């Protein structure tokens, strides 16, 4: 029979699981806990039921999941912010490049240049509108249709 001071260790192992070498967690069954600590399964299940180990495990797993989701949300928000900054910088570079090209061009070249770049620019504007729509949807949680 396990010593009375082993019960807290058994509870922690059951509720919070056991860390694997790869950083994941393994949640042992009550039978595994009983075997590892040399206690009868009926003693472990009785103690676990009286102290609500299963409910505590579920609450612990919910907190771990919520923490992981919050961490993901933070990383995703940073990624979106970086993408916004990169897109804004690329757009500014593109506009500056177009202005230089238009300034240097003759009237005939300007007409040809406008014909050449008007469709890609319109596509870029449409893309920016879609990206902004997706970002707004993510920020508000609304369901928006993306074209």
Legacy VTK file of the C-alpha trace (Angstrom):
# vtk DataFile Version 3.0
C-alpha trace
ASCII
DATASET POLYDATA
POINTS 147 float
0.000 0.000 0.000
1.284 3.486 -0.827
2.290 5.789 1.930
-0.132 8.603 2.611
2.371 11.178 1.306
2.321 9.457 -2.107
-1.317 10.463 -2.759
-0.462 14.072 -3.727
2.153 12.779 -6.199
-0.364 10.372 -7.695
-2.980 13.124 -7.982
-0.512 15.477 -9.718
0.574 12.733 -12.132
-3.047 11.948 -12.993
-4.346 15.526 -13.208
-1.455 17.290 -14.947
-0.010 14.307 -16.764
3.603 13.401 -17.269
5.884 15.409 -19.564
7.481 13.452 -22.389
10.983 14.188 -23.654
9.541 15.802 -26.803
7.550 18.382 -24.795
4.174 16.674 -25.121
2.213 15.397 -22.149
0.983 11.879 -21.505
-2.060 11.481 -19.288
-1.847 8.132 -17.495
-4.935 6.120 -16.625
-5.835 5.371 -13.023
-4.708 1.791 -13.627
-1.279 3.068 -14.726
-1.061 5.288 -11.638
-2.017 2.348 -9.406
0.596 0.127 -11.021
3.345 2.757 -10.926
2.816 3.568 -7.250
2.040 -0.005 -6.146
-1.502 0.777 -4.989
-4.664 -1.158 -5.754
-6.801 0.223 -8.559
-9.835 0.319 -6.274
-7.920 2.505 -3.771
-6.882 4.900 -6.518
-10.370 5.128 -8.034
-11.914 5.649 -4.585
-9.436 8.425 -3.706
-9.732 9.980 -7.165
-13.521 10.001 -6.963
-13.536 11.539 -3.496
-11.086 14.280 -4.576
-12.560 14.777 -8.088
-9.333 14.035 -9.953
-11.124 13.518 -13.279
-12.847 16.921 -13.094
-9.553 18.535 -12.113
-7.832 16.858 -15.085
-10.486 18.143 -17.470
-10.169 21.673 -16.042
-6.372 21.473 -16.343
-6.596 20.303 -19.956
-9.042 23.147 -20.748
-6.593 25.695 -19.285
-3.711 24.201 -21.298
-5.835 24.325 -24.459
-6.950 27.918 -23.819
-3.357 28.947 -23.190
-2.251 27.310 -26.433
-5.058 29.038 -28.358
-4.159 32.414 -26.817
-0.511 31.861 -27.747
-1.532 30.959 -31.302
-3.796 34.031 -31.490
-0.898 36.247 -30.370
1.449 34.737 -32.959
-1.219 34.987 -35.677
-1.920 38.632 -34.777
1.789 39.406 -34.985
1.960 37.629 -38.333
-0.987 39.652 -39.642
0.568 42.886 -38.390
3.852 41.994 -40.087
2.010 41.105 -43.302
0.172 44.439 -43.137
3.459 46.283 -42.714
5.122 44.310 -45.519
2.159 44.920 -47.827
2.121 48.642 -47.036
5.862 48.905 -47.688
5.559 46.945 -50.950
2.652 49.134 -52.054
4.631 52.296 -51.254
7.623 50.967 -53.199
5.386 50.079 -56.138
3.748 53.503 -56.156
7.134 55.234 -56.027
8.374 53.049 -58.884
5.289 53.827 -60.991
5.657 57.544 -60.319
9.277 57.425 -61.455
8.314 55.542 -64.612
5.472 57.935 -65.408
7.648 61.007 -64.746
10.371 59.791 -67.107
8.004 58.624 -69.847
6.882 60.502 -72.935
3.163 61.016 -73.557
2.955 57.940 -75.811
4.922 55.887 -73.268
2.600 57.071 -70.481
-0.438 55.916 -72.427
1.151 52.513 -73.091
2.329 52.263 -69.461
-1.135 53.025 -68.133
-2.610 50.361 -70.414
-0.002 47.883 -69.175
-0.312 48.549 -65.457
-3.998 49.406 -65.040
-5.162 45.760 -64.864
-2.444 44.602 -62.396
-3.097 47.692 -60.262
-6.835 46.971 -60.197
-6.077 43.365 -59.234
-3.782 44.637 -56.480
-6.502 46.932 -55.171
-8.990 44.020 -55.210
-6.496 41.840 -53.356
-5.905 44.519 -50.723
-9.676 44.844 -50.234
-9.992 41.073 -49.765
-7.095 41.006 -47.278
-8.586 43.887 -45.324
-11.935 42.070 -45.356
-10.342 38.892 -43.988
-8.526 40.853 -41.297
-11.752 42.622 -40.306
-13.530 39.268 -40.194
-10.810 37.843 -37.928
-10.876 40.887 -35.667
-14.672 40.978 -35.325
-15.397 37.264 -35.544
-18.033 37.924 -38.246
-18.643 35.502 -41.074
-17.894 37.366 -44.268
-17.914 36.005 -47.771
-14.513 36.251 -49.421
-14.610 36.708 -53.186
LINES 1 148
147 0 1 2 3 4 5 6 7 8 9 10 11 12 13 14 15 16 17 18 19 20 21 22 23 24 25 26 27 28 29 30 31 32 33 34 35 36 37 38 39 40 41 42 43 44 45 46 47 48 49 50 51 52 53 54 55 56 57 58 59 60 61 62 63 64 65 66 67 68 69 70 71 72 73 74 75 76 77 78 79 80 81 82 83 84 85 86 87 88 89 90 91 92 93 94 95 96 97 98 99 100 101 102 103 104 105 106 107 108 109 110 111 112 113 114 115 116 117 118 119 120 121 122 123 124 125 126 127 128 129 130 131 132 133 134 135 136 137 138 139 140 141 142 143 144 145 146
